[in-house]
Amino acid sequence: MTLQPTSVPYLLLKTDSGNRYLPLVGSHCWTIGRSDDNNFVIPDRWISRNHAMLQCMETGEFYLIDLGSRNGSFVNGRRVSIPVTLRNGDHLTFGQTELDFFTPSNDNSSEHANSSSDELTATSALHVRRLISVMVVDIRDFTVLTRQLDEKLLSELIGTWFRHCGSIIRDYGSWVDKYIGDAVMAVWFHSGRTITNEEVGKICQALSDLYKMTQELDREYVLPFPLRIGAGINTGYAMVGNTGSGDRPDYTALGDTVNATFRLESSTKQLGMDIALGETTYQYLLPLGVEDAGFKQQVVQLKGYDKPTLTYAGTFANLDRFLAMQSKTQ
């Protein structure tokens, strides 16, 4: 039996030998599955190797995300098709394993002022100003898709897409900072006041791989219409919070650079394009030949912004042309 945590969120797993308490600290996401590479390894043959994930947002909210599991993830008996917000006391089911989610009330924070230094390190936040690049990738016409697909198939499709997104983005030096319904957000942190060609190249290659992965899923599943994505990439300064502990930093970014990226992604729909680059991102790509690849300047009115915004929009064909040009020069 593991001692019950008193002031941190946790999962409660009831077993024949007693209760196991799985504290949700030291990271911003926790994976659940049979495979040994998960944060919480559960030896249940009805659970997939990589079954589900819990993610904590900077607001303190927790989301449950099914990762394309064969037998599904359930919250209070209802199957999860898209990321759902968890509430204190929610009952989670993975395969034949049942857990309960608990999160302490903020009203009790004063009771635990003398908590251990490790716990304080895990839950406190240090904000610093950093140069970052943000990518937001969104599944097009997702609402229409939810109305036309069987819930089980939808859950498997979206969960598989999320899982592959996380894997691809990690391969290129980042991680998924947010899973939001039908979209993912990734952040790259730059060490200095500028971005190297290698760094910007990784971001572009990551997006290309995300597009190709989505195409492969489209061929794998029988869908009512082609599965498509759109993307926004933006570079600028943001306040970066480190809520991790010790050798496990857990960064998240806040501010206009992040907000504008979501708006840029949305602008691709009105522009009839796949990708919208922020002006600063474009300037870093300009010496590498992005203009010759076909990205064109556009002026858009982003939601929530008083003045029109410059963006540089293109298609995935333009992106592949740009990457092909880069490979020839290397």
N, C-alpha and C positions, 0 to 999 in steps of 0.2 A: 504494500500500500504506500502511496506517495502522500506526503503531507499536503493538506489543502492550502493553496495560496490565499492570502487574505486581502490583497489590495491590487491584484493584477487580473486581467481577463484570463480565462482558462476554459479548457474543455474537460468535462467529466466523463470518464469511460468506466462503466460498471463491469467488473469481471467476476468470475467465480472466486477469485482469491481476494477480492476487495475492490475498492474504488481507486482508479488511477486519475491523477490530476495532471493535465497537460497545460502548463502555463504558456501564455501567448506573449512572450517578451523577447527582446534581443533582436528582433527583425521586424519587417513590415509585411512579410508574407510567410506562410507555413503550408507545406504540401503534405498530403495524406495519401497513403497507398501501400501496396505490398512490397514495392521495391525498396532496397536498402538506402537509396539516395533521397528518400523523403525525410522531412523533418519528423513526422510521426509515422512510424512503420507499424501497420496493423496486419497481423497474419490471418486474414480472412480470405478464403479462396474465392469469395463472391465479390471481392474488391479488386479493382484494376491495379496494375503496377503503379500508375500515376493517376489517381482517382479524382482528387479534388484539391482545392486550395482555399485557404482563408487569407484575406488581405485586410490590413488596417490602413485606413486613410488618415490624412493629417488632421481631420476633424475628430478622430477617435472612433469613427464608425467602422464596423467590420462587415466585409462582404464574403459570401461563400460563392465560389466559382467551380462548377463541375468541369473537369478537364477531358471531357469526351469519354467518360467511363462507360463500360458496357452495360452495367446494371443500374446506373443512375445515382444521383445524390438527391436526398429528400430533406426538406425542412418542414417540420410539423406535418409529415405525411404527404406533402406536395412536392412533386418532382421539380428540380431546378433546371430551367432551360437557359436562363441568362443570369448573370451575377445578381444576387439578392442581398439586401441588408439584413443582418442578423440582429435580433433583439434579445435582451437578457432572458434566459430561461428557454430559448428555442431548443427544440429536440431535433437532432440531426441523425440521419440514417445513411450509412454507406454499406452496401451489400447486406450482410446480416449483423453488422456492427452498429450499435446505437450510442450516441454521445449527447451530452447536453452542453449548451454554450452559456457561460456566465460572464458578466462584466460588472465590476463594482461601480457603485454610484459615486459620482463626483462629490456628492455631499459628504462623503466619509474621508475626503482627502486630508483633513486636519488630524484625523486619528492616527495617520501613518507617517507623520512628519519625521519620525525617527527610524524609518525603514533602512534596510542595509544599503551600503554605498553602491553595490552592484545593481540593486533594484532602481535606485535613483538614477544611475547612469543609463539604465535601459529605458527610462521613461522621460527623462528630461530632454530638452531640445536646445541645441546651440545653433543659432542662425548666423550665417556668414554670406557675404555677397560674392557670387561666383559667375564666371562666364560659362554658359551652358548652351547646348543645342537640344531642342525638344522635337520629337516626332509624334504625331497623332495619326493613327490609321483607323479608318472607319469602314464597316461593311455597308455597302449601298443598298437602299430599299429593304432594310432589315425588317421594318414594321410589316411590309407586305409579305415578306418571307414567313414571319411568325404566323400569319393568318392562313397560309397555304400549306405549311408543312406539319406533319404529325409531330406532337410534342417530343416524343422519344427521339425521332430522327433529328429534330431541331437541336435538342440538347446535345446529342452526339456530335453533330456538325460544328456547332459553336464551341463546344468544349475542346474538340480536336483543333480547331483554328486557334483558340487561345493558347493551348499547349504548344503548338508549333511556333506561334508568335514569340512566346517566352524563350523557347530554345534558340531561335534565330537571333533574337535581339541580344541574348547572352553571348552568343558566338562573336558578336561584333562589339563587345566591350561595354554593354549597358545591361539594363534589366527593365522589365515592364513595371513602371511606377504606378500605373492605374489600369484596372480593367473596368470599363464603364459600359455595361449593357452590350453594345455592338461595336465597341472601340477599345483600342489600347493606346496608352501613352508611354513613351520611353524617353529617358533623359540621358544625355552624355555630358559629363563634367570635364571641362578643359582646365589644364593645369596652370596656364598663364593668361595673358591678355589677348592672345590670338589663337587661331586654330591651325593645326598643321594639315598639309595635304592628305596625309595618311588618315587623320581623324575624320575629315569631311568625306573622304572616300569610303570609309567604313560605314558611315551613316547612309550614304547613297546605295552601297552594296546591300546593306541590311534591308532597305526598302525594296530593292529589286527582288531579293530572295523572298520577302513577304508576299510580293505580287505573284511570283512563280508558285509558291506554296499554295496560295489561294486558287490559282488555276488548276493545280493538281487535285485539290479537294473538289473543285467543280466537276472534274472528270470522274472522280470517285463516287460522288453521290448523284442520285437522280433528283434534280431540282426543277422547279417550275420555270426558272429563268437563270441566266448565267450569274454566278457569284462574282461580284466585283468589289473592289475597295477604292477608296480615295485617301489622300494623305496631305498633311501639312507639315512643313519643317521650318523651324524658326530658331534663330540664334540671338542671344543677348544676355544681359546680366539678370540675375534673379537672386532672391534670398533663399539660401539652401539650408535646410534643417537637418541636423544629424541627431536622430533619436535612437541610434544604436548603442551598443556597449562594447568596450574593449576593442577586440580585433574583428568585431562584426558591425561595422558602421551601417546605418540605415538612413540613406539620404532621400529627401524629397524636396521639390522646388516649388516656390510660390511666387506669384507676381505677374506682371503684364506680359513677360515673354511667354509664360505658359498659357495664359488666357488667349493671347493673340494666335497661338498655334492652333487652338481649337477653332477659332474663327476663320483662320486661313484654310483649314481643312474643309469647313462648311462652304467656303467661297468657291471651291472647285466645282460644286454642283451648279451654281449659277453661271460659271465660266464654261461649263462643258468640258472640263479638263480632269485629269487624274491627280495631279500634284500641284500644290501651291507652295512656293518658297518665299520665306521672308526676305526682305531686302538685304539684311546683313548676311544671311546664309548664301544668297546669290552672289554677293561680292566676294566671298571666299571661294566660290566655285568658278567665278568668271575667268581667272587666269588659267584654269584647267580646261576651258573650252565649252562650258555649259551653254553659252549663247549659240555656238555652232551646232550644238545638238538639238536646237529647236525650242528652247524655253524662251517665252516672250513676255515682255513687260505688260502688266495689266493694272488698272486702277479699280479697286473694289471698295465698297462701303461695308466695313465689318460691323456686325451687330455690337452695339454698345460703345462705338467709337464715333467721336464728333466729326473728325476729318477723314477724307478718303485715304486709303492705304495702298502703297505700291506693293505689288507682288509679281512674281515671275512664275508663270504657269506652263505646264507641259503635260505630256502623256507618259505612260510607262514605256512606250516605244522611244520617246525622246530620252528617257532615263537610260535605257539599254544602249542607245546610240552613244550617249555620253560615257558610259562605263566601257564600251568597246573602244572608244577613242583613248581612254586612259590606259587600257591594257596594252595598246600598241606602243605607247610612249614609255612604258616601264621596262 
